Amino acid sequence: MAIPPKNFKKASRQKQIITFLIVRTIGNFLVLFTLFGIGATFGPAGYFEVRYKVAELFDVKYSVVQEVNNGPSELGKLVLQERKEKTQPSLLDTVLSGQKEEILYPQDPAFSVIIPKIGANERIAANVSPDDEKEYLEVLRTSIAHAKGTAYPGLNGTTYLFAHSTDNFWNVGRYNAVFYLLNKMSPGDDVVLYFNNKRHNYTVTETKIVDDSDTHYIDSALGQGERVILQTCWPPGTAWKRLLVFATPK
């Protein structure tokens, strides 16, 4: 039996509405999924970039906490106390309170790095093989890597540190982006390393962009006098080249 024209039009209209709702729902899902992907990919790097711009806009400077009587044990106590009380303010707290300085405490006095100019403050994983991709990529998710075979702070030789390593734009968010702003560094800027609860102060002397296959700075890390090399990928979000920042003791 044929469907009367009136009922047919009504069923057709309902079908169109249902189709529209399905298409719109799928479209909204794809948009949200895309936004989530962009946030997950570039969010960590974007956070450091935005924070740097906010600090610059409000003229907020970063400084490193001063040791109590320059004693390593006292420094450890100070850091532990700060963490316990959670007294270290965020940049937002500093801006809202009208202050012009944010004091940075080392993430781990046993081995960590602080770069005041860009507000970088992260623990360092020691003896990470730069030849073992699986090993160093796992480390770079949560910390900075100290290249295996290179010197430790305070010793004759190069302390080689690397972070923010990626092979594609969509992998940027998978790794710690703390070195994302190394391109802002210039000669005269400070780099502070903590090793075995002792502070080591360095000054940036130069920056270089080298090929990704250039490993001679790691291979010749011993016996070249004390220095620090910080490495990140260049341009950000790629693995095309490497940006190196060189620093020597103050």
C-alpha positions as CSV (number, residue, x, y, z in Angstrom):
1,M,0.0,0.0,0.0
2,A,1.5,3.4,-1.0
3,I,2.3,6.0,1.7
4,P,0.0,9.0,1.3
5,P,1.9,12.1,0.1
6,K,1.5,13.9,3.4
7,N,2.9,11.1,5.5
8,F,5.7,10.6,3.0
9,K,6.8,14.3,3.2
10,K,6.7,14.1,7.0
11,A,8.9,10.9,7.1
12,S,11.3,12.5,4.6
13,R,11.5,15.6,6.7
14,Q,12.3,13.6,9.8
15,K,14.9,11.6,8.0
16,Q,16.6,14.9,6.9
17,I,16.6,16.2,10.4
18,I,18.1,13.0,11.8
19,T,20.8,13.0,9.0
20,F,21.6,16.7,9.8
21,L,22.0,15.9,13.5
22,I,24.2,13.0,12.8
23,V,26.4,15.0,10.4
24,R,26.6,17.9,12.8
25,T,27.5,15.7,15.8
26,I,30.3,14.0,13.8
27,G,31.5,17.5,12.6
28,N,31.6,18.8,16.2
29,F,33.4,15.7,17.3
30,L,36.0,16.2,14.6
31,V,36.5,19.9,15.5
32,L,36.9,19.1,19.2
33,F,39.3,16.2,18.4
34,T,41.4,18.5,16.2
35,L,41.5,21.2,18.9
36,F,42.5,18.6,21.5
37,G,45.2,17.3,19.2
38,I,46.6,20.8,18.6
39,G,46.5,21.4,22.4
40,A,48.2,18.1,23.2
41,T,50.8,18.7,20.5
42,F,51.7,22.3,21.0
43,G,50.4,23.0,24.5
44,P,53.6,22.3,26.5
45,A,55.7,24.4,24.1
46,G,53.0,27.1,23.9
47,Y,52.9,27.3,27.7
48,F,56.6,28.2,28.0
49,E,56.2,30.7,25.1
50,V,53.2,32.4,26.7
51,R,54.8,32.4,30.1
52,Y,57.9,34.1,28.7
53,K,55.8,36.7,26.9
54,V,53.8,37.4,30.1
55,A,56.9,37.8,32.2
56,E,58.4,40.1,29.6
57,L,55.2,42.2,29.4
58,F,55.0,42.7,33.2
59,D,58.8,43.0,33.6
60,V,59.0,40.0,35.9
61,K,62.5,38.6,36.4
62,Y,63.5,35.2,37.6
63,S,66.3,34.7,40.1
64,V,67.7,31.6,41.8
65,V,67.3,31.0,45.5
66,Q,70.4,31.9,47.6
67,E,72.0,29.1,49.7
68,V,71.9,29.5,53.4
69,N,75.5,30.0,54.4
70,N,76.4,28.4,51.1
71,G,76.0,25.0,52.7
72,P,74.8,22.1,50.6
73,S,72.9,20.4,53.4
74,E,71.2,23.7,54.3
75,L,70.2,24.1,50.6
76,G,68.6,20.7,50.6
77,K,66.7,21.6,53.8
78,L,65.6,24.8,52.3
79,V,64.3,23.1,49.1
80,L,62.5,20.4,51.1
81,Q,60.9,23.0,53.3
82,E,59.8,25.0,50.4
83,R,58.2,22.0,48.8
84,K,56.5,21.0,52.0
85,E,55.0,24.4,52.5
86,K,54.4,25.0,48.8
87,T,55.4,28.6,49.2
88,Q,57.0,29.1,45.7
89,P,54.5,31.3,43.8
90,S,53.5,30.8,40.2
91,L,54.1,33.5,37.6
92,L,50.4,34.4,37.8
93,D,50.7,34.9,41.6
94,T,53.7,37.1,41.0
95,V,52.0,39.2,38.4
96,L,48.7,39.6,40.4
97,S,50.7,40.6,43.5
98,G,52.6,43.3,41.5
99,Q,56.0,41.8,42.3
100,K,58.8,42.0,39.8
101,E,60.8,38.9,40.9
102,E,60.1,35.2,41.0
103,I,62.5,33.1,43.0
104,L,63.3,29.6,41.5
105,Y,64.1,26.7,43.7
106,P,66.0,23.7,42.1
107,Q,63.7,20.8,41.3
108,D,66.3,18.4,42.7
109,P,69.5,19.7,44.4
110,A,71.1,16.3,43.5
111,F,71.1,17.2,39.8
112,S,69.1,19.9,38.1
113,V,69.3,23.0,36.0
114,I,67.9,26.5,36.3
115,I,68.0,29.1,33.5
116,P,66.7,32.4,35.0
117,K,66.3,34.3,31.7
118,I,63.6,31.8,30.4
119,G,62.4,30.6,33.7
120,A,63.5,27.0,33.0
121,N,63.8,24.8,36.1
122,E,64.0,21.1,35.7
123,R,65.6,17.9,37.2
124,I,68.3,16.1,35.2
125,A,68.5,12.4,34.6
126,A,72.2,11.3,34.6
127,N,74.0,9.0,32.2
128,V,71.5,8.8,29.4
129,S,72.8,7.3,26.2
130,P,72.4,9.7,23.3
131,D,72.7,6.6,21.0
132,D,69.8,4.7,22.5
133,E,66.7,6.4,21.1
134,K,64.3,4.4,23.2
135,E,66.1,5.2,26.4
136,Y,66.5,9.0,25.9
137,L,63.0,9.5,24.5
138,E,61.5,7.9,27.6
139,V,63.7,10.2,29.8
140,L,62.8,13.3,27.8
141,R,59.1,12.9,28.6
142,T,59.7,14.0,32.2
143,S,63.2,15.5,32.6
144,I,66.4,16.7,30.9
145,A,69.0,14.2,29.9
146,H,72.7,14.2,30.8
147,A,74.6,12.6,28.0
148,K,76.3,9.4,29.1
149,G,80.1,9.7,29.0
150,T,80.2,13.5,29.4
151,A,81.5,15.3,32.5
152,Y,79.6,16.3,35.6
153,P,79.4,19.9,36.9
154,G,82.6,21.0,38.6
155,L,84.9,18.6,36.7
156,N,87.2,19.1,33.8
157,G,85.2,18.5,30.6
158,T,81.8,19.2,29.1
159,T,78.5,18.6,30.8
160,Y,76.2,17.9,27.9
161,L,72.5,18.3,28.5
162,F,69.7,17.8,26.0
163,A,65.9,18.0,25.9
164,H,62.9,18.7,23.7
165,S,63.7,16.0,21.2
166,T,61.2,15.2,18.5
167,D,60.9,13.8,15.0
168,N,57.7,15.4,13.9
169,F,55.4,18.4,14.7
170,W,52.8,16.1,16.1
171,N,55.2,14.7,18.6
172,V,56.2,18.0,20.2
173,G,53.8,17.5,23.2
174,R,55.1,14.1,24.0
175,Y,58.4,15.5,25.4
176,N,59.4,17.9,28.1
177,A,59.6,21.3,26.4
178,V,61.7,23.0,29.1
179,F,64.4,23.8,26.5
180,Y,62.0,25.1,24.0
181,L,63.1,28.7,24.6
182,L,66.8,28.2,24.3
183,N,66.7,30.3,21.2
184,K,66.2,33.3,23.5
185,M,69.6,32.8,25.1
186,S,72.5,35.1,24.3
187,P,76.1,35.6,25.6
188,G,76.2,36.8,29.2
189,D,73.0,35.0,30.3
190,D,73.2,32.8,33.4
191,V,72.9,29.0,33.7
192,V,72.9,27.4,37.1
193,L,73.4,23.7,37.7
194,Y,73.0,21.8,40.9
195,F,74.9,18.6,41.4
196,N,75.2,16.7,44.7
197,N,73.6,19.6,46.5
198,K,76.2,22.1,45.3
199,R,75.5,25.1,43.1
200,H,77.6,25.7,39.9
201,N,77.3,29.0,38.1
202,Y,77.9,29.4,34.4
203,T,77.7,32.2,31.8
204,V,76.6,31.7,28.2
205,T,79.5,32.4,25.8
206,E,77.9,31.5,22.4
207,T,75.1,29.7,20.6
208,K,75.3,27.6,17.4
209,I,73.0,25.7,15.1
210,V,74.5,22.5,13.9
211,D,73.5,19.5,11.8
212,D,71.6,16.7,13.5
213,S,74.5,14.4,12.6
214,D,77.1,16.6,14.3
215,T,78.1,14.6,17.5
216,H,81.7,15.8,17.9
217,Y,80.8,18.0,20.9
218,I,79.7,14.9,22.8
219,D,82.5,12.7,21.4
220,S,85.1,15.2,22.6
221,A,83.4,16.1,25.9
222,L,86.3,15.2,28.2
223,G,89.5,17.2,28.7
224,Q,88.4,20.4,27.1
225,G,88.1,22.5,30.2
226,E,84.9,22.9,32.2
227,R,81.9,24.0,30.3
228,V,78.2,23.2,29.7
229,I,76.4,22.6,26.5
230,L,72.6,22.7,26.3
231,Q,71.0,21.1,23.3
232,T,67.5,21.3,21.8
233,C,65.9,20.6,18.4
234,W,65.9,23.3,15.8
235,P,63.6,24.7,14.4
236,P,61.2,23.9,17.3
237,G,59.0,20.9,16.5
238,T,61.4,19.3,14.1
239,A,64.6,17.2,14.2
240,W,66.3,18.9,11.2
241,K,69.1,20.6,13.2
242,R,70.3,21.2,16.7
243,L,70.6,24.4,18.6
244,L,73.5,24.4,21.1
245,V,74.1,26.9,23.9
246,F,77.6,27.0,25.3
247,A,78.4,28.2,28.9
248,T,81.6,28.3,31.0
249,P,82.1,28.8,34.8
250,K,81.6,32.3,36.1
